[in-house]
Amino acid sequence: QVQLVESGGGLVQPGGSLTLSCAASVNIFSIDAMGWYRQAPGKQRELVAAFTSGGSTNYADSVKGRFTISRDNAKNTVYLRMNDVKPEDTAVYYCNAQKQRALRTPIDYWGQGTQVTVSA
């Protein structure tokens, strides 16, 4: 129902910056929550940054002050601006969209992931 396409990943040096994009196939106003997760080798998938259903933002402690989530409603796109990246930011980054359902658990949609590698 919802297709998500990430782009913008690649190789970046420590201290550098990178912007990830997530284009949704539907108007993002129809999505209750949307954000970015990442998964490094041997690690659990973790939330990086998200817009909640209430319209506020939520960031992982490890990225606060460095990463910024933003949206362009006209383009149905959510962005993740990554500043001052560190080697520990290396991971596959996934776009996530969540639609709530009355009396049911939410439905989660995921993009295919985009690799971010932070290395000198």
C-alpha angles and dihedrals in degrees: 000000000000120000120195125194121191125200140166102067123134145109118323133170122244110275092025131115136242136177123213123199131203117193116196125207092223136047105284089222085075091059117086098205133006135179153120131287130179137202125198123195110285092007135105119254108263137191114254104176135338148172108235125218087259092059098251127118130246126197134187111248090240093062103036110127092016107059128051128193118208139164141216106204094189090058095038086232136136121199136202115204110200116197130179091012120200133204089253088063088070107119146107107280119213130195114224132197124186129197118192122222127203111251090356138086115268123266116238125205123194137197122226093259133245124232119238116189121185110196140132 
